[in-house]
Amino acid sequence: MSSKHSPSFWARLLTMPNDSTAKIVLVAVGVCLVCSILVSSAAILLKPIQQQNEALGRKKEILKVAGLYDPDKDIAASFQSIETRHIDIQTGDYVAPDIARQQISWVIPKEQDIAGIGERKRYFPVYLIHNGNTLNTIILPLVGKGLWSTVHGFVALAPDGNTVKAITFYDHAETPGLGGEISNPSWQAKWQGKKVIGKHGHMQLRVIKGRVVKTSHHAEYEIDGLSGATLTANGITRMIHYWLGDTGFGPFLARIRSSEHTGIKHE
Ligand SMILES: Cc1cc2nc3c(=O)[nH]c(=O)nc-3n(C[C@H](O)[C@H](O)[C@H](O)COP(=O)(O)O)c2cc1C
């Protein structure tokens, strides 16, 4: 039935004067329809490729923070030296990948949500690098609100679970030259060797305003601020406190620190 009507519809449309309101509306609606179908199809078809690229991007950041990134080498091949495990963030226990796949998320109570992420998953990947049978580096994912955007990152800790080996922040929209300096390798290098927890067991690591006074008792926990970007820097401190504290990987790190974690030998 539509095939009988279609030719007369097109014929009628073509014979309409170009400035007729009906023709303008029909052509505009038609163009919008075709474009929206093209855009939605492209979004659906490209999604797997996009997800693959995101996963590859994350692996690249993990390799960078591990000090294993070589631009001349295949990312997947380089990543083979890193062991991916999954943990239940509440208990700090390792869980099997099939359990981690049954992901559960919950809303974070506002008073606890210092990282500004709204909700949180139960199972998280952690990345381990071994030197023979000995644990050498623990890499943990980070996420939290900067000033304008959600900032993603990874922190690499020494096997004591308390010394920062390296940190990386990526995939954010903080202002270049201001908050965007969190991606600057020379600022990230300032984190190396800093301690997370103080001698009394409290979270101490933070980005301060201004420069760290090297002779200060707190110098080993403090990172130079970013001038003109205190709000982004505060977001980074809150993200660190959330994820490396009891609300985040704290239970896992406590096990690492007390050398109780099964399956991991310490250096
Ligand atoms: C256009 C524009 C972009 C800004 N971008 C950032 C930013 O990315 N991160 C940030 O902390 N502050 C940014 N600021 C500055 C903040 O509004 C605020 O003044 C600053 O964080 C205070 O930091 P200070 O105490 O180090 O000067 C921006 C300001 C302007 C006008």
The ligand as an SDF file (V2000), in Angstrom:
LIG
                    3D

 31 33  0  0  0  0  0  0  0  0999 V2000
   38.2720   31.0200   33.6990 C   0  0  0  0  0  0  0  0  0  0  0  0
   38.7160   30.5000   35.0120 C   0  0  0  0  0  0  0  0  0  0  0  0
   39.0860   29.1830   35.1150 C   0  0  0  0  0  0  0  0  0  0  0  0
   39.5020   28.6710   36.3450 C   0  0  0  0  0  0  0  0  0  0  0  0
   39.8460   27.3600   36.4350 N   0  0  0  0  0  0  0  0  0  0  0  0
   40.2150   26.8600   37.6290 C   0  0  0  0  0  0  0  0  0  0  0  0
   40.5610   25.4940   37.7750 C   0  0  0  0  0  0  0  0  0  0  0  0
   40.5770   24.6970   36.8330 O   0  0  0  0  0  0  0  0  0  0  0  0
   40.8650   25.0520   39.0260 N   0  0  0  0  0  0  0  0  0  0  0  0
   40.8760   25.8820   40.1210 C   0  0  0  0  0  0  0  0  0  0  0  0
   41.1300   25.4190   41.2170 O   0  0  0  0  0  0  0  0  0  0  0  0
   40.5820   27.1670   39.9880 N   0  0  0  0  0  0  0  0  0  0  0  0
   40.2570   27.6870   38.7800 C   0  0  0  0  0  0  0  0  0  0  0  0
   39.9550   28.9910   38.6690 N   0  0  0  0  0  0  0  0  0  0  0  0
   40.2000   29.8590   39.8240 C   0  0  0  0  0  0  0  0  0  0  0  0
   39.1690   29.6510   40.9180 C   0  0  0  0  0  0  0  0  0  0  0  0
   38.0130   30.3020   40.5660 O   0  0  0  0  0  0  0  0  0  0  0  0
   39.7650   30.1800   42.2180 C   0  0  0  0  0  0  0  0  0  0  0  0
   39.9950   31.5420   42.0840 O   0  0  0  0  0  0  0  0  0  0  0  0
   41.0630   29.5130   42.5320 C   0  0  0  0  0  0  0  0  0  0  0  0
   40.8730   28.1240   42.6350 O   0  0  0  0  0  0  0  0  0  0  0  0
   41.6590   30.0160   43.8040 C   0  0  0  0  0  0  0  0  0  0  0  0
   42.9700   29.4790   43.8570 O   0  0  0  0  0  0  0  0  0  0  0  0
   44.2000   30.2760   44.4850 P   0  0  0  0  0  0  0  0  0  0  0  0
   43.8170   30.4720   45.9020 O   0  0  0  0  0  0  0  0  0  0  0  0
   45.3460   29.3320   44.3160 O   0  0  0  0  0  0  0  0  0  0  0  0
   44.3560   31.5260   43.6920 O   0  0  0  0  0  0  0  0  0  0  0  0
   39.5450   29.5080   37.4620 C   0  0  0  0  0  0  0  0  0  0  0  0
   39.1730   30.8420   37.3420 C   0  0  0  0  0  0  0  0  0  0  0  0
   38.7670   31.3320   36.1360 C   0  0  0  0  0  0  0  0  0  0  0  0
   38.3530   32.7720   36.0420 C   0  0  0  0  0  0  0  0  0  0  0  0
  1  2  1  0
  2  3  1  0
  2 30  2  0
  3  4  2  0
  4  5  1  0
  4 28  1  0
  5  6  2  0
  6  7  1  0
  6 13  1  0
  7  8  2  0
  7  9  1  0
  9 10  1  0
 10 11  2  0
 10 12  1  0
 12 13  2  0
 13 14  1  0
 14 15  1  0
 14 28  1  0
 15 16  1  0
 16 17  1  0
 16 18  1  0
 18 19  1  0
 18 20  1  0
 20 21  1  0
 20 22  1  0
 22 23  1  0
 23 24  1  0
 24 25  2  0
 24 26  1  0
 24 27  1  0
 28 29  2  0
 29 30  1  0
 30 31  1  0
M  END
$$$$
